Amino acid sequence: MLSKPKSADRPAGAAEASAGQEMYDFIKRLFPICRSLTGDGVRQTLDIIKEHIPIRIHEVPTGTAVLDWTVPKEWNIRSAYIEDEQGRRIVDFADNNLHVVGYSVPVDKTVTLAELQEHLYSLPDQPDAIPYITSYYKERWGFCLTQRERDALKDGNYRVVIDSDLSDGSLTYAELIVPGQTQEEIFLSTYVCHPSMANNELSGPAVATWLARWILEQPRRYTYRVIFIPETIGAITYLSRHLETMRQKVKAGFNISCVGDDRAYSYLPSRPGNTYADRVALTILESRHPDFIKYSFLDRGSDERQYNAPGVELPVCCIMRSKYGQYPEYHTSLDNLDLVSPAGLEGAYQVFKDCLSLIEVNHTYRIKCLGEPQLGKRGLYPTISTKSSWRESRDMLNFIAYADGHNDLIDISRHINVPVWDLYPIVRKLVDADLLEQIQ
């Protein structure tokens, strides 16, 4: 998987542009589905993903102990609304599935406005946004609405109906294992538990799905483990089943979240901050998108928390566009199909492809001869010496200076201040000239 990244100011090729539009159309199809930690919305989502890649879908029963947690009850919802005394539905789940607090227990009763207010959630500082609210681990019911809608409520009685089930069932997740030449693994994780929000989180499943499609088409040095899970409890559940294997095999991993808008890229490191995944991510972002925003592990909030937890300690970091929690539309109805774009999705897809391509070709190299090799007799240096000769061959000579059997391509790129993909043809030429050997 040796591909040179596109220049940041060059338009995407037809294949990449098509991938961006395909991912956007994929998100449009998934957007209306009400997803949660569990339930038929997750299953429906995974079934659609399975149309594109050969994932295996797993069910873990309610009550199963998973590390320090327990798989919760399964939640499904059919309808919900608030109706005023004239029978008008002033809030309706059918209009937007963010209108209901996630995991709300069933209810059908008439309440006063004062009682209703105790079960309402809105955002005074974003009066036209519906907030995304959940109550996974404490049974309650509630509705979410815009502040303008809430302010317009009149005194009187209101009928509240939530037609839902909260009962023993299972947690659903999916995985795809793509074998490579070695059993060492590259790990990709994203989540499928959020309802109708586009950047957080339909962009992650879209990019992960298209990356998996691309991986399946490439010659592979590494094995790839790609998972689609509910956030937090899904990661914990997956770790409870696979941690020992992953500790032994995972070389680098990326949590894929919030990768669909057109804003600056973001990077959140692993807990140690210097894993192989961190080195790869920084190498690509610093060269391709030097305006990226670098966060601290203290700013974590997605499943990198689980993969970096004490005792787990997998080499997993995050590459995002606008980081979760840091853009105004986050966890509201404003995170809609207008926020993400084909270009934004394609850009993130390309960044991850660049990372995986680098991982596939990165090795430690050593020059095979003693002393500086004579490049001219091998056709690698001008045979007429001019003032420009050194400049023309400088990158190759600098590469040779650091190809000492200790530095890999990432190290050499940083030492000589040359984008790593510009080293790929140098490696080919030196290998073809029998001047360079791969150490590991």
Secondary structure, 3 states (H helix, E strand, C coil): CCCCCCCCCCCCCHHHHHHHHHHHHHHHHHCCCCCCCCCHHHHHHHHHHHCCCCCEEEEEECCCEECCEECCCEEEEEEEEEECCCCCEEEECCCCHHHECECCCCEEEEEEHHHHHCCEECCCCCCCCCECCECCCCCCCCEECCHHHHHCCCCCEEEEEEEEEEECCEEEEEEEEECCCCCCEEEEEEECCCCCCCCCCCHHHHHHHHHHHHHHHCCCCCEEEEEEECCCHHHHHHHHHHHHHHHHHEEEEEEECCCCCCCCCEEECCCCCCCHHHHHHHHHHHHHCCCCEECCHHHCCCCHHHHCCCCCCCCEEEEECCCCCCCCCCCECCCCCCCCCHHHHHHHHHHHHHHHHHHHHCCEEEECCCCCCCCHHHCCCCCCCCCCHHHHHHHHHHHHHHCEEEEEHHHHHHHHCCCHHHHHHHHHHHHHCCCEEECC
